[in-house]
Amino acid sequence: MLSLVTAFIENVRVITSEAYVSMASDTAVQMVFGNYNKELYDEYGLFAYGGYNGMGLSDFEAELEETVNKNLAYKPEKTLKTYSDLYRLKDISCETGDYYTLDEDKVFLGQISDYIAVSAIENVKDYFTEKDVKEDISIDGMLDEAARYEDGAYNTDNSNESEYSSSGEENKKPSDEELDEELKKDPAGGNPLKALKNLINNGLLSLVCDVSKVSEAKIEAADKSSYDKGKEDDNSSAAKFFKSLLEGEESSNLSQDKLLGQAGQKGNADKLKYIYYAENVLSSYIDSEFNTVHYGLEYLVAGKETEKENLASIARRLLIIRTLLNMAYVSTNSSFQSKSLATATAIVGFTGIMPLVTGIQWLILTILAFEEACIDVTALLDGKSVPLVKSPVNFKMKYEEICSVSHSFFKRKGKDYKEAGGGIISDGISYKQYLLLLGLLIPKQKLKDRLVDVIQFDLRKRFNQTFEFRDCICAAECITSYNIPYAFSYVKKNFLSKIKTEDAKRCVTASYSYVDGVWEY
């Protein structure tokens, strides 16, 4: 009877020791996570332990074991002994089982999901209301003849016959002076081809903003090979410039209606979370307040090494989108059609080759659409909202102004647009909304990596140079091992003599995660 009673008591004692150690371990792991990275949380809403000054898994385990021992040795007031004396625990040790760091995709995405308001994600499609956007016009092949002309394929004189025309006075190419004089009578008041070449000499970015005020700081990426290398536009002639700008692989994805359609695709749910989180924690060109990285949203989309390159890349993409969209309008405007035909005839009418005249006419229309796009992008970078599609009411360029444009001209024209609001897209679209749409074209992994680059770079510059995003622990299991000696040693005698000492070794597991459901991954 004594053996039965004492064995029962011993069994209860061993079992309840697990509950006691579990309680000590549960509170310990939460207390250790209480020493979270405050800068990371305050600035970006991300919860994690360590990540700076070399603090990582080993520090986490050491702090965890120390806290567990303190919890087990707790002695309430007015008591003679600690609770652990009842169990006489020995050889207490702690180690980390499974753990998750912040750079793991699902964990990072889980924290971002908690950061973003649930309603914003569920109703994200409403942010990009469906619009009947005109199809962007394709200019494939339309500029070929114009490019041949600018390369000199149609140069003629009195002595040599051309492939496309017979020799003679009526086909003699006019001198530059004669052509300029003739074009002064034209509605354009000059040669649009020459005007464009002069316009793009200093780069596209200089057309839409004051480059002297643009940040040129470098962004330190975790993987420097990840910087995207963009192709330079061919500025040797007006036609080649537009062919390189509008007919490349990049431009095929930059149709405005396709961009708007991206927001409704089911596979973009995670991308939308990254993008909306970035919009809340990163700044852009139009924001006056910023941290270390001014053009963080631009880096998210472009992935270039310097801030200026990122802004230039975004400006280029916006110019492509708006030029293609504006072409849909100018190509159907009868006034622009007749005036551009007159200008084209004045420039190359001497050849008598109608395909060439048509090619030059389309080049002039493209120049007009591009200059209207410069007004649009200048307005976007000035915090304005521009119409989704153009009409006679909101088209800013006059044909007579095609040869007399500049950045100040574009800025003056764009002042009539309304200030961008924070609501859904209605009649106009803002710069940030374009950034969000462009972000949907970036692979999900690149979005995440670039977001991490900006966060890490900023925290290193402002708080601690040793900060490492990949070392931030945001979920962990605490495995506590201990020995519990038998209280009634005589129980081991007689018929219970086969009980071994190692049978007294026990372990319990406690876990903590800032995001619910992390252990289900």
C-alpha positions as CSV (number, residue, x, y, z in Angstrom):
1,M,0.0,0.0,0.0
2,L,2.9,2.4,0.9
3,S,4.5,1.6,-2.5
4,L,1.3,2.2,-4.3
5,V,0.6,5.5,-2.6
6,T,4.2,6.8,-3.0
7,A,4.3,5.6,-6.7
8,F,1.1,7.5,-7.3
9,I,2.5,10.7,-5.7
10,E,5.7,10.3,-7.6
11,N,3.9,10.0,-10.9
12,V,1.8,13.1,-10.2
13,R,5.0,15.0,-9.2
14,V,6.7,14.1,-12.4
15,I,3.7,14.9,-14.6
16,T,3.1,18.3,-12.9
17,S,6.7,19.1,-13.2
18,E,6.1,19.3,-17.0
19,A,3.3,21.8,-16.5
20,Y,5.6,23.9,-14.2
21,V,8.5,23.8,-16.7
22,S,6.2,24.5,-19.6
23,M,4.8,27.6,-17.9
24,A,8.3,28.8,-17.1
25,S,9.4,28.2,-20.7
26,D,6.3,29.8,-22.3
27,T,6.8,33.0,-20.3
28,A,10.6,32.9,-20.9
29,V,10.4,32.7,-24.7
30,Q,7.9,35.6,-24.7
31,M,10.2,37.6,-22.4
32,V,13.2,37.0,-24.6
33,F,11.2,38.2,-27.7
34,G,10.3,41.3,-25.5
35,N,13.9,42.3,-26.3
36,Y,12.9,42.8,-30.0
37,N,14.5,45.2,-32.5
38,K,12.7,48.4,-31.7
39,E,14.0,50.4,-34.6
40,L,12.8,47.7,-37.0
41,Y,9.4,47.7,-35.5
42,D,9.0,51.4,-35.0
43,E,10.1,52.3,-38.6
44,Y,8.7,49.4,-40.6
45,G,6.2,47.6,-38.3
46,L,8.2,44.3,-38.5
47,F,8.7,42.3,-35.3
48,A,11.9,40.3,-34.7
49,Y,14.7,39.6,-32.2
50,G,18.3,40.6,-32.9
51,G,19.7,41.3,-36.3
52,Y,22.3,43.8,-35.1
53,N,25.6,43.7,-33.2
54,G,25.9,40.1,-34.1
55,M,22.8,39.1,-32.1
56,G,21.4,35.9,-33.5
57,L,20.5,32.4,-32.6
58,S,23.3,31.8,-30.0
59,D,22.4,35.0,-28.1
60,F,18.7,34.0,-28.2
61,E,19.4,30.6,-26.7
62,A,21.7,32.0,-24.0
63,E,19.1,34.6,-23.0
64,L,16.4,31.9,-23.1
65,E,18.2,29.5,-20.8
66,E,19.0,32.3,-18.3
67,T,15.3,33.4,-18.3
68,V,14.0,29.9,-17.9
69,N,16.2,29.3,-14.9
70,K,15.1,32.6,-13.3
71,N,11.5,31.6,-13.8
72,L,12.0,28.2,-12.3
73,A,13.7,29.7,-9.3
74,Y,11.0,32.2,-8.6
75,K,10.1,32.5,-4.9
76,P,6.8,34.1,-4.0
77,E,6.7,36.4,-1.0
78,K,6.2,34.9,2.4
79,T,7.3,31.4,1.3
80,L,10.3,29.6,2.6
81,K,11.3,27.8,-0.6
82,T,10.9,28.2,-4.3
83,Y,8.5,26.0,-6.2
84,S,11.3,24.3,-8.0
85,D,12.4,22.9,-4.6
86,L,9.3,20.7,-4.6
87,Y,10.6,19.1,-7.8
88,R,14.3,19.3,-7.1
89,L,15.0,19.9,-10.8
90,K,18.6,19.4,-12.0
91,D,20.6,19.8,-15.2
92,I,18.3,22.4,-16.7
93,S,19.2,23.3,-20.3
94,C,17.5,25.2,-23.1
95,E,18.0,25.0,-26.9
96,T,16.1,26.3,-29.9
97,G,14.2,23.9,-32.0
98,D,12.6,25.1,-35.2
99,Y,12.9,28.8,-35.7
100,Y,12.0,31.3,-38.5
101,T,13.9,34.4,-39.5
102,L,12.2,37.5,-41.0
103,D,13.7,37.0,-44.5
104,E,11.8,33.7,-45.1
105,D,9.1,34.5,-47.6
106,K,6.0,33.3,-45.9
107,V,7.0,34.7,-42.5
108,F,7.8,38.1,-44.0
109,L,4.5,38.1,-46.0
110,G,2.6,37.1,-42.9
111,Q,3.9,40.1,-41.0
112,I,3.2,42.4,-43.9
113,S,-0.4,41.0,-44.1
114,D,-0.9,41.9,-40.4
115,Y,0.5,45.3,-41.0
116,I,-1.8,46.2,-43.8
117,A,-5.5,46.8,-43.0
118,V,-7.5,43.7,-44.1
119,S,-10.1,45.8,-45.8
120,A,-7.4,47.4,-48.0
121,I,-6.3,44.0,-49.3
122,E,-9.8,42.7,-49.8
123,N,-10.9,45.8,-51.7
124,V,-7.7,46.3,-53.5
125,K,-9.4,45.8,-56.9
126,D,-11.6,48.8,-56.1
127,Y,-8.5,51.0,-56.0
128,F,-8.1,50.4,-59.8
129,T,-11.7,50.8,-61.0
130,E,-12.3,49.2,-64.3
131,K,-12.2,51.6,-67.2
132,D,-12.9,51.4,-70.9
133,V,-9.4,52.4,-72.0
134,K,-8.7,52.8,-75.7
135,E,-6.4,50.3,-77.1
136,D,-2.8,51.5,-77.4
137,I,-1.8,51.9,-81.0
138,S,1.0,49.8,-82.5
139,I,3.6,51.6,-84.5
140,D,5.5,48.6,-85.6
141,G,6.8,49.1,-89.1
142,M,5.4,52.7,-89.4
143,L,8.7,54.3,-88.7
144,D,10.9,52.1,-91.0
145,E,10.7,54.4,-94.0
146,A,11.3,57.5,-91.8
147,A,14.4,55.8,-90.3
148,R,15.7,55.1,-93.9
149,Y,15.2,58.7,-94.8
150,E,17.1,59.9,-91.7
151,D,19.9,57.5,-92.5
152,G,20.3,59.1,-95.9
153,A,18.8,56.4,-98.1
154,Y,16.8,59.0,-100.0
155,N,19.6,61.6,-100.6
156,T,19.5,62.6,-104.3
157,D,21.4,65.0,-106.5
158,N,21.5,66.0,-110.2
159,S,23.9,63.4,-111.3
160,N,22.9,60.2,-109.4
161,E,19.8,58.2,-109.7
162,S,17.9,57.1,-106.6
163,E,16.5,53.6,-106.2
164,Y,13.1,55.2,-105.6
165,S,13.1,58.1,-108.0
166,S,14.4,59.3,-111.4
167,S,17.0,62.0,-111.6
168,G,15.9,65.5,-112.5
169,E,15.3,68.9,-111.1
170,E,11.9,68.0,-109.8
171,N,13.4,65.3,-107.6
172,K,16.4,67.4,-106.4
173,K,16.7,67.3,-102.6
174,P,16.4,70.9,-101.3
175,S,19.3,72.3,-99.2
176,D,18.9,72.6,-95.4
177,E,18.4,76.3,-95.8
178,E,15.8,75.9,-98.5
179,L,14.0,73.3,-96.4
180,D,14.0,75.5,-93.3
181,E,12.7,78.4,-95.3
182,E,9.9,76.3,-96.7
183,L,9.0,74.9,-93.3
184,K,8.5,78.3,-91.8
185,K,5.3,78.5,-93.8
186,D,4.2,75.2,-92.4
187,P,1.8,74.9,-89.4
188,A,4.7,73.4,-87.4
189,G,6.9,76.4,-88.1
190,G,10.0,74.2,-88.4
191,N,11.3,70.7,-88.8
192,P,9.9,68.5,-86.0
193,L,12.6,65.9,-86.6
194,K,15.4,68.3,-85.8
195,A,13.4,69.7,-82.9
196,L,13.1,66.3,-81.3
197,K,16.8,65.5,-81.7
198,N,17.6,68.8,-79.9
199,L,15.0,68.0,-77.2
200,I,16.4,64.6,-76.2
201,N,20.1,65.5,-76.2
202,N,20.3,65.9,-72.4
203,G,18.3,62.7,-71.6
204,L,14.7,62.0,-71.0
205,L,14.8,62.8,-67.3
206,S,15.7,66.4,-68.0
207,L,12.5,66.8,-70.0
208,V,10.1,66.0,-67.1
209,C,11.9,67.3,-64.0
210,D,14.7,69.5,-62.7
211,V,17.7,67.1,-62.7
212,S,19.8,69.4,-60.5
213,K,17.5,68.6,-57.6
214,V,17.4,64.8,-58.2
215,S,19.1,62.6,-55.6
216,E,22.1,60.7,-56.9
217,A,22.7,58.6,-53.7
218,K,23.5,54.9,-54.2
219,I,21.5,52.0,-52.7
220,E,23.4,49.1,-51.3
221,A,21.7,45.9,-52.4
222,A,22.3,42.6,-50.6
223,D,23.1,41.1,-54.0
224,K,24.8,43.6,-56.2
225,S,24.3,41.4,-59.2
226,S,20.6,41.9,-58.9
227,Y,20.8,45.5,-60.2
228,D,18.8,45.7,-63.4
229,K,20.8,47.0,-66.4
230,G,18.7,48.9,-68.8
231,K,19.3,49.6,-72.4
232,E,20.1,53.1,-73.6
233,D,17.8,54.6,-76.2
234,D,19.2,55.2,-79.7
235,N,19.3,59.0,-80.2
236,S,21.0,59.0,-83.6
237,S,17.7,59.9,-85.3
238,A,14.1,60.7,-84.4
239,A,12.8,57.5,-85.9
240,K,15.4,55.3,-84.3
241,F,14.8,56.9,-80.9
242,F,11.1,56.0,-81.1
243,K,11.8,52.5,-82.4
244,S,14.2,51.9,-79.4
245,L,11.7,53.5,-77.0
246,L,8.4,52.1,-78.2
247,E,9.2,48.8,-79.9
248,G,11.4,47.0,-77.3
249,E,10.4,44.1,-75.2
250,E,9.8,46.3,-72.2
251,S,7.2,48.5,-74.1
252,S,5.1,45.4,-75.0
253,N,4.1,45.1,-71.3
254,L,3.5,48.8,-70.8
255,S,0.1,49.2,-72.2
256,Q,-2.1,51.1,-69.8
257,D,-5.1,48.8,-70.1
258,K,-2.9,45.7,-69.5
259,L,-1.5,47.4,-66.4
260,L,-5.0,48.1,-65.1
261,G,-5.9,44.4,-65.8
262,Q,-3.0,43.2,-63.7
263,A,-4.7,44.4,-60.5
264,G,-7.5,42.0,-60.9
265,Q,-5.5,38.9,-61.5
266,K,-5.7,36.3,-58.7
267,G,-2.1,35.4,-58.8
268,N,-1.1,39.0,-57.8
269,A,-2.5,38.8,-54.3
270,D,0.9,38.5,-52.7
271,K,2.4,41.2,-55.0
272,L,-0.3,43.6,-53.9
273,K,0.6,43.0,-50.3
274,Y,4.2,43.8,-50.9
275,I,3.3,46.8,-53.0
276,Y,0.8,48.3,-50.5
277,Y,3.1,47.7,-47.6
278,A,5.9,49.5,-49.5
279,E,3.6,52.4,-50.2
280,N,3.1,52.8,-46.5
281,V,6.7,52.5,-45.4
282,L,8.7,53.8,-48.4
283,S,8.8,57.3,-50.0
284,S,8.9,58.3,-53.7
285,Y,9.9,61.3,-55.7
286,I,6.8,63.3,-55.0
287,D,7.1,62.9,-51.2
288,S,8.8,65.6,-49.2
289,E,9.5,63.4,-46.1
290,F,11.8,60.4,-46.5
291,N,14.4,58.4,-44.6
292,T,17.8,57.4,-46.0
293,V,16.4,56.3,-49.4
294,H,14.3,59.0,-51.1
295,Y,13.0,57.1,-54.1
296,G,12.3,53.8,-52.4
297,L,9.2,53.0,-54.4
298,E,11.1,53.7,-57.6
299,Y,13.8,51.3,-56.5
300,L,11.1,48.7,-55.9
301,V,10.1,48.9,-59.6
302,A,13.4,49.7,-61.3
303,G,16.1,48.0,-59.2
304,K,18.9,50.4,-60.3
305,E,22.0,51.2,-58.3
306,T,21.5,54.9,-57.9
307,E,18.4,57.0,-57.0
308,K,18.8,59.0,-60.2
309,E,18.9,55.9,-62.4
310,N,15.7,54.6,-60.6
311,L,13.8,57.8,-61.2
312,A,15.0,58.0,-64.8
313,S,13.9,54.4,-65.4
314,I,10.4,55.2,-64.0
315,A,10.2,58.4,-66.1
316,R,11.1,56.4,-69.2
317,R,8.4,53.8,-68.6
318,L,5.8,56.5,-68.0
319,L,6.8,58.2,-71.2
320,I,6.3,54.9,-73.1
321,I,2.8,54.4,-71.5
322,R,1.6,57.9,-72.1
323,T,3.1,58.1,-75.7
324,L,1.4,54.9,-76.8
325,L,-1.9,56.1,-75.2
326,N,-1.6,59.6,-76.8
327,M,-1.0,58.0,-80.2
328,A,-4.4,56.5,-80.0
329,Y,-5.8,60.0,-80.0
330,V,-3.5,61.9,-82.4
331,S,-3.9,59.2,-85.0
332,T,-7.6,59.8,-85.2
333,N,-7.6,63.6,-85.0
334,S,-8.3,64.9,-88.4
335,S,-6.6,68.3,-87.8
336,F,-3.4,66.6,-86.7
337,Q,-3.6,64.2,-89.6
338,S,-3.9,67.0,-92.2
339,K,-1.2,69.3,-90.7
340,S,1.3,66.4,-90.2
341,L,0.8,65.4,-93.8
342,A,1.5,69.0,-94.9
343,T,4.7,69.0,-92.9
344,A,5.8,65.6,-94.1
345,T,5.2,66.7,-97.7
346,A,7.3,69.8,-97.2
347,I,10.2,67.7,-95.8
348,V,10.2,64.7,-98.3
349,G,7.7,65.6,-100.9
350,F,10.6,66.2,-103.4
351,T,11.0,62.4,-103.6
352,G,7.5,61.8,-104.8
353,I,7.5,58.5,-102.8
354,M,4.2,58.3,-100.8
355,P,5.3,55.5,-98.4
356,L,8.1,57.8,-97.3
357,V,5.7,60.7,-96.9
358,T,3.4,58.5,-94.8
359,G,6.4,57.3,-92.7
360,I,7.4,60.9,-92.0
361,Q,3.9,61.8,-91.2
362,W,3.6,59.0,-88.6
363,L,6.9,60.1,-87.2
364,I,5.6,63.6,-86.7
365,L,2.4,62.3,-85.1
366,T,4.6,60.2,-82.8
367,I,6.6,63.3,-81.9
368,L,3.4,65.1,-81.0
369,A,2.2,62.2,-78.9
370,F,5.6,62.0,-77.1
371,E,5.6,65.7,-76.4
372,E,2.1,65.4,-74.9
373,A,3.5,62.5,-72.8
374,C,6.2,64.8,-71.6
375,I,3.5,67.2,-70.3
376,D,1.7,64.2,-68.6
377,V,4.8,62.9,-66.9
378,T,5.9,66.3,-65.8
379,A,2.5,66.8,-64.2
380,L,2.7,63.4,-62.6
381,L,6.1,64.2,-61.0
382,D,4.6,67.5,-59.9
383,G,1.9,65.6,-57.8
384,K,-0.9,66.0,-60.4
385,S,-3.4,63.5,-61.7
386,V,-3.6,63.1,-65.5
387,P,-6.6,61.7,-67.5
388,L,-6.6,58.0,-68.3
389,V,-7.3,58.8,-71.9
390,K,-7.0,61.9,-74.0
391,S,-9.8,63.8,-75.8
392,P,-10.0,67.3,-77.5
393,V,-10.9,68.7,-74.1
394,N,-7.8,67.6,-72.2
395,F,-5.1,67.3,-75.0
396,K,-2.6,70.1,-74.1
397,M,-0.4,70.2,-77.2
398,K,-1.2,72.4,-80.2
399,Y,0.3,71.3,-83.5
400,E,1.8,74.8,-84.0
401,E,3.9,74.2,-80.8
402,I,5.5,71.0,-81.9
403,C,8.9,72.6,-82.6
404,S,9.0,75.0,-79.6
405,V,8.9,72.8,-76.5
406,S,11.1,72.5,-73.4
407,H,10.9,71.4,-69.8
408,S,9.5,74.8,-68.7
409,F,7.0,74.5,-71.5
410,F,5.9,71.1,-70.3
411,K,5.7,72.3,-66.7
412,R,3.6,75.3,-67.6
413,K,1.2,73.1,-69.7
414,G,0.8,70.6,-66.9
415,K,-0.3,73.1,-64.3
416,D,-3.9,72.8,-65.4
417,Y,-4.2,69.2,-64.2
418,K,-5.7,68.6,-60.8
419,E,-3.8,67.7,-57.7
420,A,-3.6,64.0,-57.2
421,G,-5.9,62.6,-54.5
422,G,-5.5,59.4,-52.5
423,G,-8.7,57.8,-53.7
424,I,-9.5,55.3,-56.4
425,I,-8.8,55.9,-60.1
426,S,-11.7,57.8,-61.6
427,D,-11.0,60.2,-64.4
428,G,-7.3,60.6,-63.6
429,I,-4.4,58.6,-62.4
430,S,-1.6,59.7,-60.2
431,Y,2.2,59.0,-60.1
432,K,1.9,56.7,-57.1
433,Q,-0.9,54.7,-58.7
434,Y,1.3,54.2,-61.8
435,L,4.1,53.0,-59.5
436,L,1.8,50.5,-58.0
437,L,0.7,49.3,-61.4
438,L,4.3,49.0,-62.6
439,G,5.1,47.1,-59.5
440,L,2.7,44.3,-60.6
441,L,5.0,43.6,-63.5
442,I,7.9,42.8,-61.2
443,P,8.4,39.2,-60.1
444,K,7.3,38.6,-56.5
445,Q,10.7,37.5,-55.3
446,K,12.3,40.7,-56.8
447,L,9.7,42.8,-55.0
448,K,10.5,41.1,-51.7
449,D,14.3,41.3,-52.2
450,R,14.2,45.0,-53.1
451,L,12.0,45.8,-50.2
452,V,14.4,44.1,-47.9
453,D,17.3,46.0,-49.5
454,V,15.8,49.4,-48.7
455,I,14.8,48.4,-45.1
456,Q,18.3,47.0,-44.4
457,F,20.1,49.9,-46.0
458,D,18.0,52.5,-44.2
459,L,18.4,50.9,-40.7
460,R,22.2,50.5,-41.2
461,K,22.6,54.2,-42.1
462,R,20.4,55.6,-39.4
463,F,20.7,53.2,-36.4
464,N,23.3,50.4,-36.6
465,Q,25.8,49.5,-39.4
466,T,25.7,45.8,-38.3
467,F,22.0,45.3,-39.0
468,E,21.4,42.1,-40.9
469,F,17.8,41.4,-42.0
470,R,18.5,37.6,-42.4
471,D,19.5,37.3,-38.7
472,C,16.2,38.7,-37.4
473,I,14.4,35.9,-35.5
474,C,10.6,36.3,-35.4
475,A,9.4,32.8,-34.3
476,A,11.1,30.1,-32.3
477,E,10.6,26.9,-30.3
478,C,12.2,26.6,-26.9
479,I,13.1,23.0,-25.9
480,T,13.8,22.8,-22.2
481,S,15.5,19.6,-20.9
482,Y,15.8,18.8,-17.2
483,N,16.3,15.9,-14.7
484,I,13.8,15.3,-11.9
485,P,15.3,12.9,-9.2
486,Y,13.0,10.4,-7.7
487,A,11.6,11.7,-4.3
488,F,11.0,8.2,-2.9
489,S,14.2,6.3,-3.7
490,Y,13.1,3.1,-2.1
491,V,10.4,2.7,-4.7
492,K,13.2,1.6,-7.0
493,K,13.8,-1.4,-4.9
494,N,12.1,-4.8,-5.1
495,F,9.7,-5.2,-8.0
496,L,10.5,-1.7,-9.3
497,S,14.3,-2.2,-9.3
498,K,14.5,-2.1,-13.1
499,I,13.7,1.6,-13.3
500,K,16.7,3.4,-14.8
501,T,18.1,6.7,-13.7
502,E,17.8,8.2,-17.2
503,D,14.1,7.7,-17.2
504,A,14.0,10.7,-14.9
505,K,15.1,13.0,-17.8
506,R,12.3,15.0,-19.3
507,C,11.9,17.8,-21.9
508,V,9.1,20.2,-22.8
509,T,8.6,22.4,-25.8
510,A,7.3,26.0,-25.9
511,S,7.0,28.2,-28.9
512,Y,6.2,31.8,-29.8
513,S,5.4,33.6,-33.0
514,Y,4.4,37.2,-33.7
515,V,2.2,36.0,-36.5
516,D,-0.5,33.4,-35.9
517,G,-0.2,30.2,-37.8
518,V,3.5,30.3,-38.5
519,W,4.0,26.8,-37.3
520,E,1.5,25.6,-39.9
521,Y,3.9,26.5,-42.7
